[in-house]
Amino acid sequence: MGTITFIRHGQANSHAKTEEDYDRLSELGHQQAEWLGDWFSDQGEAFDQVIAGSLRRHKETAAGMGFADPLIDPRLNEMDYFNLGRAMEDVHGVPMPDGDGFAEHVPQVMEAWHRAEIMGNETFKSFEDRVSGILDEALQPGRNVLCITSGGVIAMIMRHLLDLDPRRMAYMTLPIFNTSIHRVHVSPVGPILAGFNSIPHLEASSRAHARTHF
């Protein structure tokens, strides 16, 4: 049995108003990645292949974990949420929220995107197809693959594995921690979800401040 381990990137620039400005780790994000890399090393975990999205925050997370030269695959890149949010405001008059407002905003955006009422840089189907494509390619029996990606990609993986509708997929997105671990086992009957949103490297009480969602 093989395993695919998906990692969400470390904390990025959460005060950003554009994707370009968001796409860099904060000081805490770098520390989260380093702690996660140390945890994997302490556990003696080894990976046959390490893949990262092409975004800066993915590469910086990989480097912080100790993987300086991962295979780069843009299919692991995040959905274009800033442009989706602008489209949501243009079409439905729903503004981009702050803080806790995302709990209501994300499901609205996912449903409108799925219905093709709004679009960012790609359609919902294009996003779904590229994520399911890299999942299918990584499902290799007997191999352990590490993928460094973003929360929306991980939520789409959950949709693929659990047959979630867009609203329930959105609910999977909301609680995902920075540098959280998500596992998929490769079995003879297909991919099986084996772990979601674990943060063993942040469980110590001294690291409570580092348990971030954005």
C-alpha positions in Angstrom: 0.0 0.0 0.0 1.3 3.4 -0.9 0.5 6.8 0.6 0.1 10.3 -0.7 0.7 13.0 2.0 -0.7 16.4 1.2 0.6 19.4 3.1 -1.0 22.9 3.1 1.6 25.7 2.8 2.7 27.7 5.8 1.0 30.9 6.8 1.2 33.4 3.9 0.6 37.2 3.9 -2.9 37.1 5.3 -3.3 40.9 5.0 -2.9 40.9 1.2 -5.6 42.2 -1.2 -4.2 40.4 -4.3 -2.9 36.9 -5.0 0.5 38.3 -5.9 0.9 40.0 -2.5 -0.5 37.0 -0.6 1.9 34.6 -2.2 4.8 34.7 0.3 5.3 33.0 3.7 5.1 35.1 6.8 7.9 34.7 9.4 5.6 32.3 11.3 4.9 30.5 8.0 8.6 29.8 7.6 8.8 28.5 11.2 5.8 26.3 10.8 7.4 24.7 7.7 10.7 24.1 9.6 8.8 22.5 12.6 7.0 20.2 10.2 10.2 19.2 8.5 11.7 18.4 11.9 8.7 16.3 12.8 8.9 14.2 9.7 12.6 13.7 10.3 12.0 12.7 13.9 9.4 10.2 12.7 11.9 8.7 10.2 9.4 9.3 7.3 10.9 9.1 3.9 9.3 10.0 0.6 9.9 8.5 -2.9 8.9 11.7 -4.5 8.2 15.3 -3.4 6.0 17.5 -5.5 5.1 21.2 -4.9 2.9 23.6 -6.6 4.6 26.4 -8.6 3.5 29.2 -6.2 6.1 31.0 -4.1 4.5 29.9 -0.8 4.6 26.2 -1.9 8.3 26.4 -2.8 9.1 28.3 0.4 7.3 25.7 2.5 9.1 22.8 0.7 12.5 24.5 1.4 11.6 25.1 5.0 10.8 21.5 5.4 14.2 20.5 4.0 13.2 19.8 0.4 15.2 22.2 -1.7 14.5 20.7 -5.1 10.9 19.3 -5.3 9.3 18.4 -8.6 7.2 21.5 -9.5 3.6 20.9 -10.8 1.2 23.8 -11.2 -1.8 21.5 -10.9 -1.2 21.8 -7.1 -1.7 25.5 -7.3 -4.6 27.1 -5.4 -7.9 28.2 -6.9 -8.0 31.9 -7.9 -10.0 33.1 -4.9 -9.3 36.8 -5.2 -10.7 37.0 -8.7 -13.6 34.7 -7.7 -14.4 37.0 -4.9 -14.4 40.0 -7.2 -16.6 38.2 -9.7 -19.0 37.3 -6.8 -19.3 41.0 -6.0 -19.8 42.0 -9.6 -22.4 39.3 -10.3 -24.2 38.9 -7.0 -23.3 42.1 -5.1 -21.6 40.0 -2.3 -18.4 41.8 -1.2 -15.2 40.1 -0.1 -15.4 39.7 3.7 -12.9 40.0 6.5 -12.0 37.4 9.1 -15.0 35.3 10.2 -17.1 36.4 7.2 -15.4 33.8 5.1 -17.4 31.0 6.8 -20.4 32.3 4.9 -18.6 33.6 1.8 -16.6 30.5 0.8 -19.8 28.3 0.4 -21.5 31.0 -1.6 -18.5 31.3 -3.9 -18.1 27.6 -4.4 -21.8 27.1 -5.4 -21.8 30.1 -7.7 -18.5 28.9 -9.3 -19.9 25.4 -9.7 -23.0 26.8 -11.4 -20.8 28.7 -13.8 -22.3 32.0 -12.7 -18.8 33.4 -11.9 -15.2 32.5 -13.0 -11.7 33.5 -12.0 -8.8 32.3 -14.1 -10.4 28.9 -14.7 -13.8 27.2 -14.5 -14.8 25.0 -11.6 -14.5 22.0 -13.8 -11.0 22.9 -14.9 -9.9 23.2 -11.3 -11.5 19.9 -10.5 -10.0 18.1 -13.5 -6.4 19.3 -12.8 -6.6 18.3 -9.1 -8.1 14.9 -9.8 -5.5 14.4 -12.5 -2.5 14.8 -10.2 -4.2 12.7 -7.6 -4.7 9.9 -10.1 -1.0 10.1 -11.2 0.3 10.1 -7.6 -1.7 7.0 -6.7 1.1 4.5 -7.1 1.1 1.3 -5.1 4.1 0.9 -2.8 5.3 4.5 -3.1 5.1 7.3 -0.6 4.5 10.7 -2.3 4.6 14.1 -0.6 2.6 17.0 -2.2 2.9 20.6 -1.0 -0.2 22.5 -2.0 -3.0 24.8 -0.8 -6.2 24.5 1.2 -8.6 24.6 -1.8 -6.7 21.8 -3.6 -7.0 19.7 -0.4 -10.7 20.4 -0.2 -11.1 19.3 -3.8 -9.3 16.1 -3.0 -11.9 15.6 -0.3 -14.7 16.2 -2.8 -13.2 13.6 -5.1 -12.7 11.0 -2.4 -16.0 11.6 -0.5 -18.3 12.7 -3.3 -19.0 16.1 -1.6 -21.2 18.8 -3.1 -19.7 22.3 -3.5 -21.1 23.6 -0.2 -19.7 20.6 1.8 -16.4 21.0 -0.1 -16.3 24.6 1.1 -16.9 23.5 4.7 -13.8 21.2 4.3 -11.8 24.2 3.2 -12.5 26.4 6.2 -10.8 24.5 9.1 -7.6 23.5 7.3 -4.6 24.6 9.3 -1.4 26.0 7.8 1.2 23.2 7.4 -1.5 20.6 8.2 -1.1 16.9 7.1 -3.6 15.0 5.0 -3.1 11.4 4.0 -4.5 9.2 1.3 -3.8 5.5 1.2 -3.4 3.7 -2.1 -5.4 0.4 -1.8 -6.4 -2.3 -4.3 -10.0 -0.9 -4.2 -8.9 2.7 -4.8 -7.8 5.8 -2.8 -8.9 5.8 0.8 -8.8 8.9 3.1 -6.5 8.0 6.0 -6.0 11.4 7.7 -7.3 15.0 7.6 -5.9 18.2 9.0 -3.5 16.8 11.6 -0.8 19.1 13.1 1.4 17.0 15.4 4.2 19.4 15.0 2.1 22.2 16.5 0.4 20.3 19.4 2.7 21.5 22.1 1.1 24.2 24.2 4.1 26.5 23.5 3.1 26.4 19.8 -0.6 27.2 20.3 0.0 30.6 18.6 1.2 28.8 15.5 -2.1 27.0 14.8 -3.3 29.3 12.1 -5.9 29.0 9.3 -4.8 32.1 7.3 
